[in-house]
């Protein structure tokens, strides 16, 4: 699923490295979890 999302972003001209994308997704996910607590 992450690969599909990265491919989709690439098609729209995003030039982020996969690792950077993963970090951003994890940061967003972590912040959402912290908000729920």
Backbone as ProteinMPNN parsed JSONL, in Angstrom:
{"seq_chain_A": "XXXXXXXXXXXXXXXXXXXXXXXXXXXXXXXXXXXXX", "coords_chain_A": {"N_chain_A": [[0.838, -1.198, 0.0], [1.943, 1.22, 0.809], [3.843, 1.447, -1.176], [2.216, 1.836, -3.382], [1.092, 4.3, -2.722], [3.387, 5.911, -2.741], [4.086, 5.707, -5.402], [1.908, 6.967, -6.532], [2.241, 9.566, -5.533], [4.639, 10.154, -6.816], [3.816, 10.252, -9.445], [2.426, 12.603, -9.404], [4.404, 14.412, -9.233], [5.923, 14.668, -6.918], [8.992, 14.857, -5.25], [10.136, 13.59, -3.122], [12.281, 11.588, -1.082], [11.864, 8.038, -0.606], [12.413, 7.228, 2.052], [12.139, 9.601, 3.449], [9.458, 10.103, 3.04], [8.368, 7.953, 4.439], [9.157, 8.613, 7.041], [7.695, 10.953, 7.441], [5.086, 9.958, 7.255], [5.06, 8.207, 9.446], [5.457, 10.045, 11.509], [3.118, 11.565, 11.366], [1.264, 9.559, 11.911], [2.051, 8.832, 14.495], [1.552, 11.223, 15.887], [-1.204, 11.329, 15.646], [-1.931, 9.115, 17.17], [-1.057, 9.927, 19.67], [-2.771, 12.034, 20.136], [-5.179, 10.712, 20.448], [-4.847, 9.426, 22.872]], "CA_chain_A": [[0.0, 0.0, 0.0], [2.847, 2.364, 0.839], [4.466, 1.553, -2.496], [1.221, 2.424, -4.271], [0.978, 5.714, -2.38], [4.596, 6.594, -3.199], [3.99, 5.774, -6.859], [0.905, 7.986, -6.821], [2.888, 10.851, -5.282], [5.65, 10.355, -7.854], [3.103, 10.621, -10.665], [1.995, 13.988, -9.264], [5.56, 15.286, -9.258], [6.604, 14.792, -5.633], [10.366, 14.375, -5.407], [10.655, 13.194, -1.808], [12.869, 10.246, -1.024], [10.978, 7.087, 0.084], [12.68, 7.246, 3.492], [11.567, 10.83, 3.994], [8.009, 9.903, 3.027], [8.059, 7.049, 5.545], [9.311, 9.367, 8.294], [6.566, 11.874, 7.563], [3.888, 9.167, 7.533], [5.164, 7.72, 10.821], [5.281, 11.196, 12.396], [1.696, 11.891, 11.35], [0.58, 8.467, 12.595], [2.386, 8.933, 15.916], [0.856, 12.373, 16.449], [-2.615, 10.965, 15.738], [-2.068, 8.196, 18.3], [-0.875, 10.711, 20.891], [-3.98, 12.832, 20.323], [-6.25, 9.825, 20.905], [-4.625, 9.008, 24.261]], "C_chain_A": [[0.877, 1.254, 0.0], [3.511, 2.562, -0.513], [3.497, 2.207, -3.469], [1.097, 3.917, -4.004], [2.177, 6.483, -2.901], [4.575, 6.738, -4.715], [3.015, 6.871, -7.261], [1.509, 9.375, -6.634], [3.886, 11.161, -6.389], [4.98, 10.81, -9.153], [2.672, 12.085, -10.61], [3.17, 14.942, -9.087], [6.213, 15.505, -7.904], [7.986, 14.161, -5.755], [10.974, 14.006, -4.06], [11.263, 11.802, -1.888], [11.921, 9.33, -0.262], [11.167, 7.127, 1.59], [12.045, 8.476, 4.13], [10.05, 10.713, 4.067], [7.595, 9.017, 4.198], [8.124, 7.787, 6.87], [8.119, 10.29, 8.5], [5.286, 11.117, 7.891], [3.9, 8.674, 8.977], [4.942, 8.86, 11.802], [3.806, 11.558, 12.489], [0.911, 10.831, 12.117], [0.82, 8.55, 14.096], [1.621, 10.078, 16.56], [-0.632, 12.063, 16.595], [-2.847, 10.061, 16.94], [-1.965, 8.972, 19.603], [-2.122, 11.535, 21.18], [-5.101, 11.97, 20.895], [-6.092, 9.46, 22.376], [-5.277, 9.987, 25.235]], "O_chain_A": [[0.599, 2.221, -0.709], [3.72, 3.692, -0.952], [3.897, 3.035, -4.288], [1.007, 4.713, -4.939], [2.026, 7.579, -3.442], [4.994, 7.762, -5.254], [3.26, 7.615, -8.21], [1.317, 10.258, -7.47], [3.972, 12.299, -6.849], [5.517, 11.653, -9.872], [2.562, 12.738, -11.647], [2.978, 16.129, -8.824], [6.991, 16.446, -7.752], [8.131, 13.066, -6.297], [12.188, 14.098, -3.876], [10.816, 10.953, -2.659], [11.233, 9.793, 0.648], [10.19, 7.068, 2.335], [11.482, 8.398, 5.221], [9.429, 11.163, 5.03], [6.6, 9.288, 4.87], [7.256, 7.615, 7.726], [7.594, 10.395, 9.609], [4.486, 11.573, 8.708], [2.875, 8.716, 9.657], [4.298, 8.662, 12.833], [3.301, 11.83, 13.578], [0.002, 11.157, 12.881], [-0.106, 8.359, 14.885], [1.095, 9.927, 17.663], [-1.257, 12.49, 17.566], [-3.839, 10.214, 17.651], [-2.71, 8.701, 20.545], [-2.491, 11.717, 22.341], [-5.882, 12.434, 21.726], [-7.084, 9.211, 23.061], [-5.194, 9.797, 26.449]]}, "name": "protein", "num_of_chains": 1, "seq": "XXXXXXXXXXXXXXXXXXXXXXXXXXXXXXXXXXXXX"}
